[in-house]
Every structure is written in C-alpha cells, then in structure tokens.
Amino acid sequence: MATFTHPKTSLFGGARIPMPTATKSRTFAPFRVRMALQDSGPSIAVVGVTGAVGQEFLSVLHDRDFPYRSIKMLASKRSAGQKLSFQGRSYVVEELTGGSFDGVDIALFSAGGSISKEFGPIAVEKGTIVVDNSSAFRMQDDVPLVVPEVNPEAMEGIKAGKGKGALIANPNCSTIICLMAATPLHRHSKVKRMVVSTYQAASGAGAAAMRELEQQTHEVLEGKPVTCEIFQRQYAFNLFSHNSAVLPNGYNEEEMKLVKETRKIWNDKDVKVTATCIRVPVMRAHAESVNLEFENPLDEDTARDILKKAPGVVVIDDRAANNFPTPLEVSNKDDVAVGRIRRDVSQEGNYGLDIFVCGDQIRKGAALNAVQIAELLL
Ligand SMILES: NC(=O)c1ccc[n+]([C@@H]2O[C@H](COP(=O)([O-])OP(=O)(O)OC[C@H]3O[C@@H](n4cnc5c(N)ncnc54)[C@H](OP(=O)(O)O)[C@@H]3O)[C@@H](O)[C@H]2O)c1
C-alpha cells in the first residue's frame, strides 16, 4: 500500500502544517483503499491546488471520502507540469485557462479574488458549480454565502449533475469560526450586538506567509536580520493589526467582512457587529474573543449545554485546570473549540456572554467548509 505523506511537518508544536514547497511532486495517497473514485460521482476541479487552501482541499476530500469520477488539478502557469499524487494516482498540475471547466461539475476555487472574478463566471457559463473561497462574490445578492451548519437553506435547489452552473461563496475564515459558536446561541436568545477580537494565524495569509513566519523565527533566534516579504514588518515574536486594507471608516477589510457577512448569513440586517482583527505569530488556526449581547436571557450553563450539542463545535471549558481552547489544539481538526464561557459582568442579568473560540481556518475556515458545501450539492 502506498504511504501518506503530508506536505511538510513543521517544528511548531508538532502540529501538522501544510507548507507547499518548491518540490516537484506531492503525495496524497491513502492509508487504506478508498472508494472515492467512482463513475457515479461528479467530475471536480481544484483551482489553486498548489496553495495552502488547495492542498487542504485534497486532504479534506480524502478524509471525507468525497465521491468523484475525475479530478483536475489547476494552478498558475508557474506550477503547470508539476506532478501531484492523490489517492494513489498521479496527476499533472494544469494551467488554469478558460477551457479548464469543460465537463466539470463542481470546481473548488482558492486562487485569489481576481482569479475567481475572471474564471468563476466562465466556469458557471459552462455548467460548473463554483464553490469560491475568495471574497469576490460573497456580498452579491444572488450568491449564497454558506456555512453548512448555519444556513444550508441559502443554497437550496442548487444541485450538481443538472448541467446548470452556479456560484456559492465560502465566507471569510474568521466569520465562519465565529458563527460556528455564536449561531447556536443566537438561535436560542437572538444576538443583538456582537464584539469580536481576533488573533489570526499566518496560514490565513497563505503558504508564503507560513514560510515567512518560520524563516523569521529562525532568523530572530540566530540573531540575523529578518526577511520581510509578505507583511513588510517583523512577524515573528510580534503582532500587528490585520494586513488587509484600512478603509475610510477606520476599519480594515477583514473587520468589515465580519460585520457584513454575519448580517448576510444570519439574514439579519439589524444585528450590530464590530470587530478588531489582529495578526499573531501563530502558524495555523485563528482564535477569537467574542462578546455577545442578547435580546432574550441566556445563562452560562444553558449556553454551555447548547454549545456541547452544536454540530462541529467542541467545548473546552475547564476553569479549575485553567484549560481552554488553543490554536495548537485545534490545528488540523475539523471542530471549532469554544471555552471561557462566562456571563458578561458589565451587563445586568443574563443578557451578555463572553466566549473564546479557536478554529483551524484552513480547514473549517476554508477547505472543510467548502467541501461540506460540495457535499450538499450531491
Ligand atoms: N489561507 C486561508 O486560510 C484562506 C481562508 C479562506 C479563504 N482563503 C482564500 O483562498 C485563496 C487562496 O488562499 P491560499 O491561502 O491558499 O493562498 P496561497 O497559498 O498563496 O495559494 C494561492 C494559489 O492560487 C494559485 N494561483 C495564483 N495565481 C494564479 C493564476 N493566475 N492562475 C491560477 N492559479 C493561480 C497558486 O498557484 P501557483 O502555485 O501556481 O502560484 C496557488 O495554488 C485566497 O482567495 C484567499 O483569500 C484563504
């Protein structure tokens, strides 16, 4: 039987961290025989397959035995010709072109917003259902923005195999992780206002940012000048405001995504959301402090019980041992972890809660959420 080789294991806490390197060949072969390759499955394409999210798509498709009759590996001209092995078969990475989507039922896109804007509509025109990880279409009224545990109804009626193309957007990673925990509480007591503070990992900025954090860490420890190519400032042993553009209202784009996407996903234009997004020198998985104000009372024990029952959520809330969620603990895991569940003492009665959430944003924040959307298409 073939071996399963993860792209690269880093020294950071022993967590498995996909870090695409310049190697010519990668292996995603099975631990055991998988039944995923089957004639009755859809033909799929992975756009941006050489990137951090693209690599995780393959990992999640494999882990979930996603059925497919064929799979196309697409990236830029730079990677065309690279060999990639997936579930015991060898594939050649192809350059993404307008012709890439002929006969493709489902395309998972993660090659950046400009690529999505250019090639998403071409794919839809050819009858492909595009699940897009970029922010290109998220706020478009006619494009469902979906977290399967939260609002699967938004994509009702869209199915693969009908030859009818469609766009479905994957929300921003911080939004997905936040709403996985906040939605079950919102359903119970209706959130009036939410204040989110994020502690975001390198992986959210792609494979090159992960490599830069690792390199800078070595450089600092060896007393060398740090190489700053992705963030234009020292990242290792530092933290800074999120690197997205700062808008005229003083919020950065990442913060406004949390505000706008929450309203769209909850179908609640009145919910008040504010956010502060910070990049921290964590390799993989975001953490978020979330303060919630409710319309109806919700005590912390009830909240804990609700979260324990919520699909895709695990509660780590051991006050005696001071043990709560950490990014390392959720790295490479599917579930979002929630802890520090406590009554907000700044509010009267049981109308406010503070929680702390951690989630692997390459997995649930990107690839896993997109593959779950693809599963709803079958
Ligand atoms: N990282 C995350 O956690 C995360 C979460 C949610 C959403 N996203 C979104 O997913 C997208 C990719 O993120 P990432 O972190 O995976 O970035 P990444 O590691 O930098 O990978 C980018 C991918 O896009 C491909 N690409 C670049 N230019 C291309 C072109 N002209 N034609 C075809 N493919 C092209 C790259 O191929 P080459 O190797 O050939 O250059 C690579 O496969 C972004 O839109 C990002 O906002 C990322």
The ligand as an ORCA input file, in Angstrom:
! r2SCAN-3c Opt
* xyz 0 1
  N      -5.407     30.731      3.764
  C      -6.625     30.692      4.260
  O      -6.855     30.294      5.375
  C      -7.801     31.136      3.466
  C      -9.052     31.044      4.070
  C     -10.163     31.403      3.345
  C     -10.002     31.842      2.056
  N      -8.780     31.933      1.503
  C      -8.703     32.406      0.139
  O      -8.241     31.365     -0.720
  C      -7.421     31.904     -1.736
  C      -6.064     31.244     -1.736
  O      -5.502     31.318     -0.463
  P      -4.221     30.475     -0.047
  O      -4.010     30.834      1.362
  O      -4.358     29.043     -0.434
  O      -3.089     31.163     -0.965
  P      -1.706     30.569     -1.480
  O      -1.154     29.565     -0.553
  O      -0.890     31.758     -1.802
  O      -2.097     29.813     -2.857
  C      -2.552     30.507     -3.995
  C      -2.964     29.514     -5.061
  O      -3.511     30.234     -6.171
  C      -2.839     29.833     -7.354
  N      -2.767     30.914     -8.329
  C      -2.171     32.119     -8.203
  N      -2.253     32.811     -9.353
  C      -2.926     32.013    -10.228
  C      -3.322     32.151    -11.571
  N      -3.039     33.253    -12.288
  N      -3.989     31.132    -12.156
  C      -4.267     30.009    -11.469
  N      -3.896     29.808    -10.173
  C      -3.251     30.813     -9.559
  C      -1.452     29.454     -6.884
  O      -0.826     28.662     -7.870
  P       0.787     28.693     -8.082
  O       1.351     27.784     -7.017
  O       0.939     28.132     -9.438
  O       1.230     30.099     -7.943
  C      -1.792     28.699     -5.617
  O      -2.227     27.417     -5.945
  C      -7.426     33.414     -1.479
  O      -8.503     33.964     -2.205
  C      -7.719     33.536     -0.032
  O      -8.307     34.767      0.300
  C      -7.663     31.579      2.166
*
